[in-house]
Amino acid sequence: MDENIDLEKQEPNKFTLEIRGINFQLKPHAIKIWNNDALSNLLKVDAESSTNELVENIKSAYFKLFADEFKVSDHSMAVEIWAHIYAEKFAEAVKNFSSVKFVDAIADKILQHAEIIDIGETGHDDNRFVWDALAPFKPAIAGLLFAIKQ
C-alpha cells in the first residue's frame, strides 16, 4: 500500500494523507479516517488482512511525520474502524426498510457519527477505553463480522 500515499500539510502539525483513495488527517495524538467507498471496497476482500495493512501504513506515516509512535494498539484501531464501517452499513439498511421517522432519525445519527472515524490516543479520545476493551476480542469480532458479511 505504501506506494499509493499522497501527503499534504494543512497547517502546523496537521497533515492530510491519501492511501488508495482513503483520506486521512494526522495530527499529534489523533488520526481521522474518512469512511468512504474506497475504504469499504478495500475491506471487501480479506478484510482482516486489508485492515492490518492499512493500520500499519497509517502508523508508519504517523511515525515519519511526528517521529513518535501512535500510541493506540493495532487491534484497537482495527476494531474501531470496523465498528464505524459496519455501523454505517447497518444504519443504511435500516433506513431502506423503515418508514418510521424515529427509526430514520436514529439511523441518521449513526450515519453522521460513522462518516469520520476519529482515533485518538488515551487522553485525547473520550471513547478510547471502549475500543481498547474490545481490542483483545479482535479475532472473535472479525470472525463474527466477516461471517455475517458473506
C-alpha positions in Angstrom: 0.0 0.0 0.0 2.9 2.4 0.7 3.3 3.3 -3.0 -0.1 5.0 -3.1 0.5 7.5 -0.3 -0.2 11.2 -1.1 0.7 13.7 1.7 -0.3 17.3 2.1 0.5 19.6 5.0 -2.7 21.5 6.0 -1.4 23.6 8.9 1.3 23.2 11.6 1.3 19.7 12.9 -1.8 18.7 10.8 -1.4 16.7 7.6 -3.9 15.1 5.2 -2.9 11.8 3.7 -4.4 9.6 1.0 -3.8 5.9 0.7 -5.7 4.1 -2.1 -8.4 6.8 -2.3 -8.9 6.7 1.5 -8.5 10.1 3.1 -6.8 10.6 6.5 -5.8 13.5 8.7 -2.9 13.1 11.0 -2.1 15.3 13.9 -0.3 14.7 17.2 -2.2 12.1 19.3 -5.1 11.7 16.7 -5.9 10.2 13.3 -9.1 10.9 11.4 -10.2 8.4 8.7 -12.9 9.3 6.2 -15.3 6.4 5.8 -15.8 6.4 2.1 -16.4 3.9 -0.7 -12.6 3.3 -1.1 -12.4 2.2 2.5 -15.4 -0.1 2.1 -14.0 -1.6 -1.1 -10.7 -2.2 0.5 -12.3 -4.3 3.1 -14.4 -6.4 0.7 -11.5 -8.7 0.0 -9.8 -10.3 3.0 -11.0 -7.5 5.4 -8.8 -8.5 8.3 -5.5 -8.6 6.3 -6.5 -5.4 4.5 -7.3 -3.6 7.8 -4.0 -4.8 9.3 -2.0 -3.5 6.3 -3.9 -0.2 6.4 -3.3 0.3 10.1 0.5 -0.4 9.6 0.6 2.1 6.7 -1.2 4.8 8.7 1.0 4.2 11.8 4.1 4.3 9.6 3.1 7.6 8.1 2.4 9.0 11.6 5.9 8.0 12.7 7.5 9.6 9.7 5.7 12.8 10.3 6.0 13.1 14.1 9.0 10.9 14.9 6.9 9.1 17.5 4.7 6.0 17.7 1.0 6.4 17.6 0.0 5.0 21.0 -3.1 3.0 20.1 -2.8 -0.7 19.5 -3.3 -2.1 16.1 -6.1 -4.3 17.3 -7.9 -1.3 18.9 -7.6 0.7 15.7 -8.9 -2.2 13.6 -11.9 -2.7 15.9 -12.8 1.0 15.9 -12.5 1.1 12.0 -14.8 -1.9 11.7 -17.3 -0.6 14.2 -17.7 2.6 12.1 -17.9 0.9 8.7 -20.4 -1.8 9.7 -22.5 0.6 11.8 -22.9 2.8 8.8 -23.9 -0.2 6.7 -26.4 -1.3 9.3 -27.9 2.2 9.5 -28.2 2.4 5.8 -30.0 -0.9 5.7 -32.4 0.2 8.5 -33.2 3.3 6.6 -34.1 1.3 3.5 -36.6 -0.8 5.3 -38.1 1.7 7.7 -40.9 4.1 7.3 -40.8 5.2 10.9 -39.4 8.7 11.4 -38.0 7.9 14.8 -36.0 4.9 13.5 -34.9 7.0 10.5 -33.7 9.7 12.9 -31.6 7.2 14.9 -30.2 5.8 11.6 -29.3 9.3 10.5 -27.5 9.9 13.8 -25.5 6.7 13.3 -24.6 7.7 9.8 -23.5 11.1 10.9 -21.1 9.6 13.5 -19.8 7.0 11.2 -18.7 9.4 8.4 -15.4 10.2 10.1 -13.5 7.7 12.2 -11.7 9.7 15.0 -9.0 7.6 16.5 -7.1 9.3 19.4 -4.6 8.2 22.0 -5.7 7.8 25.6 -6.3 11.3 27.0 -7.2 12.6 23.5 -10.2 10.4 22.7 -13.1 10.0 25.1 -14.0 6.6 23.6 -10.6 5.1 23.6 -11.4 2.9 26.6 -14.3 1.2 24.6 -12.0 0.2 21.7 -9.1 -0.8 23.9 -11.5 -3.0 25.9 -12.7 -4.7 22.7 -9.2 -5.0 21.2 -8.4 -8.4 22.8 -11.5 -9.8 21.1 -10.4 -8.7 17.6 -10.2 -12.2 16.2 -13.7 -13.1 17.5 -15.1 -9.8 16.2 -13.5 -10.4 12.8 -15.0 -13.9 12.7 -18.4 -12.7 13.5 -18.4 -9.6 11.2 -17.0 -11.4 8.2 -19.2 -14.5 8.6 -22.2 -12.2 8.7 -21.0 -10.1 5.8 -20.9 -13.1 3.4 
